């Protein structure tokens, strides 16, 4: 199964998809990341199956060397871009890849100017407002108007399952933080609502934002690092413009 967005699927010039976890393929269940201690041949097979099913050539891929920060790279050719958690391009035929397993993939499309972005918004990136920063760069470098953006907020961990200690909770605005019920001084943080609010504040219309309805932690066919720890694989979220 591949997760797709209704709002992005409405644009025939786009190609996108998010891989999923296959319960019948232990030990990493359709892992696509080379950062996992998985069999390299298995990873290659999984990647070929995923990208092949989307009609994407692996030679066209742009990967972010994610560091859980707010680095944004404008890219013009395939390859691995260091120290970045968001990728932007106006080049057709490039396919932007983000690796996830609880962190949110945020896909942006400027339908007026033909610009795309794919964002890895983990809790650190969310706290640093990486989605709004990416939109600001699109405005400055490509004259993007937030009113023209279509956005898909992909699968991520939900507030009830994102438990943190005081040091992390204190990094977020109070409206997104609650004490965890029946816990000893723990908190839960609604990073999804914070991403959504940041998109609205940046000028993206609510009607142009689609949110994946489920939680990675609670959904067996999605990878979750919080749930599976070192046994977790990684999903890929890919977005490109057709040539």
ZISUL-V365368 format. One record per residue. N is the residue number from 1. SS is DSSP state (a for helix, b for strand, c for the rest). BURIAL is + if it has 9 or more other ideal C-beta (glycine too) atoms within 8 Angstrom, else -. D_FIRST is the distance of its C-alpha to the first C-alpha in Angstrom with 1 decimal. Layout:
# ZISUL-V365368
n:ss:burial:d_first
N:SS:BURIAL:D_FIRST
N:SS:BURIAL:D_FIRST
This chain:
# ZISUL-V365368
n:ss:burial:d_first
1:c:-:0.0
2:c:+:3.8
3:b:+:6.6
4:c:+:9.6
5:c:+:13.1
6:a:-:15.3
7:a:+:18.4
8:a:+:17.2
9:a:+:15.6
10:c:-:19.2
11:c:+:20.6
12:c:-:20.2
13:c:-:21.7
14:b:+:18.8
15:b:+:15.6
16:b:+:13.2
17:b:+:9.8
18:b:+:8.8
19:c:+:7.1
20:c:+:6.3
21:c:+:8.6
22:c:-:8.5
23:c:-:11.5
24:c:-:12.9
25:c:-:13.5
26:c:-:16.5
27:c:-:18.3
28:c:+:16.0
29:c:+:12.6
30:c:+:10.9
31:c:+:13.5
32:c:+:14.1
33:c:+:17.5
34:c:-:20.8
35:c:-:22.5
36:c:+:21.2
37:c:-:23.3
38:c:+:20.8
39:c:-:21.6
40:a:-:21.8
41:a:-:20.8
42:a:+:17.6
43:a:+:16.9
44:a:-:17.8
45:a:-:15.5
46:a:+:12.4
47:a:+:13.5
48:a:+:14.3
49:a:-:11.0
50:a:+:9.3
51:a:+:12.4
52:a:-:13.1
53:a:-:10.1
54:a:+:11.4
55:c:-:14.9
56:c:+:16.1
57:c:-:19.0
58:a:-:19.2
59:a:-:22.9
60:a:+:22.1
61:b:+:20.5
62:b:+:22.4
63:b:+:21.8
64:b:+:23.5
65:c:+:25.5
66:c:+:24.8
67:c:-:27.8
68:c:+:27.0
69:c:+:29.7
70:c:+:30.0
71:c:+:30.5
72:b:+:29.4
73:b:+:29.6
74:b:-:30.1
75:c:+:28.7
76:c:-:29.9
77:c:-:28.5
78:c:-:25.7
79:b:-:26.1
80:b:-:26.1
81:b:+:28.0
82:c:-:29.8
83:c:-:30.2
84:c:+:27.9
85:c:+:25.2
86:b:+:24.8
87:b:+:24.7
88:b:+:26.3
89:b:+:26.9
90:c:-:28.4
91:c:+:27.7
92:c:-:25.6
93:c:+:23.5
94:c:+:22.9
95:b:+:19.4
96:b:+:19.7
97:b:+:17.6
98:b:+:17.7
99:b:+:16.8
100:b:+:16.1
101:c:+:16.1
102:c:+:17.9
103:c:+:19.5
104:b:+:18.5
105:b:+:17.3
106:b:+:19.4
107:b:+:18.9
108:b:+:22.1
109:b:+:23.2
110:b:+:26.9
111:c:-:26.9
112:c:-:30.7
113:c:+:31.1
114:c:+:27.9
115:b:+:27.0
116:b:+:23.7
117:b:+:23.2
118:b:+:20.5
119:b:+:21.7
120:b:+:21.2
121:b:+:22.8
122:c:+:23.5
123:a:+:26.4
124:a:+:28.9
125:a:+:27.6
126:a:+:27.4
127:a:+:31.0
128:c:+:32.1
129:c:+:30.6
130:a:+:28.5
131:a:+:26.8
132:a:+:30.3
133:a:+:31.6
134:a:+:29.0
135:a:+:29.9
136:a:+:33.6
137:a:+:33.2
138:a:+:31.5
139:a:+:34.5
140:a:-:37.0
141:a:-:35.7
142:a:+:34.1
143:c:-:35.9
144:c:+:32.7
145:c:+:33.5
146:a:+:31.2
147:a:-:31.6
148:a:+:29.7
149:b:+:26.6
150:b:+:23.2
151:b:+:21.3
152:b:+:17.8
153:b:+:18.0
154:c:+:14.7
155:c:+:13.8
156:b:+:16.9
157:c:+:19.3
158:c:+:21.3
159:a:+:25.1
160:a:-:25.7
161:a:+:24.0
162:c:+:25.4
163:b:-:28.7
164:b:+:31.3
165:c:-:35.0
166:a:-:37.8
167:a:-:37.7
168:a:+:34.2
169:a:+:34.7
170:c:-:37.9
171:c:-:36.1
172:c:+:34.3
173:c:-:36.1
174:a:-:37.2
175:a:-:35.3
176:a:+:32.0
177:b:+:33.3
178:b:-:34.2
179:b:-:35.7
180:c:+:33.3
181:c:-:34.6
182:c:-:36.4
183:c:-:36.1
184:c:-:38.9
185:c:-:38.9
186:c:+:35.2
187:b:+:33.5
188:b:+:30.1
189:b:+:29.1
190:c:+:27.1
191:a:+:25.8
192:a:+:23.3
193:a:+:26.4
194:a:+:28.3
195:a:+:25.8
196:a:+:25.8
197:a:-:29.6
198:a:+:30.0
199:a:+:28.1
200:a:+:30.4
201:a:-:33.4
202:c:+:32.6
203:c:-:32.9
204:c:+:29.3
205:c:-:29.5
206:a:-:27.7
207:a:-:26.4
208:a:+:24.7
209:b:+:22.6
210:b:+:19.2
211:b:-:18.2
212:c:+:14.8
213:c:-:16.0
214:c:-:14.9
215:b:+:16.3
216:c:+:14.8
217:c:+:17.6
218:c:-:17.1
219:c:+:13.3
220:c:-:12.5
221:c:-:8.8
222:c:+:10.3
223:c:+:13.1
224:c:+:16.5
225:a:+:19.7
226:a:+:21.9
227:a:-:20.5
228:a:+:20.1
229:a:-:22.8
230:a:-:23.3
231:a:-:20.6
232:c:+:17.9
233:c:+:15.7
234:c:+:14.7
235:b:+:11.7
236:b:+:12.5
237:b:+:13.0
238:b:+:14.4
239:b:+:16.6
240:b:+:19.1
241:b:+:21.5
242:c:+:21.7
243:c:-:25.0
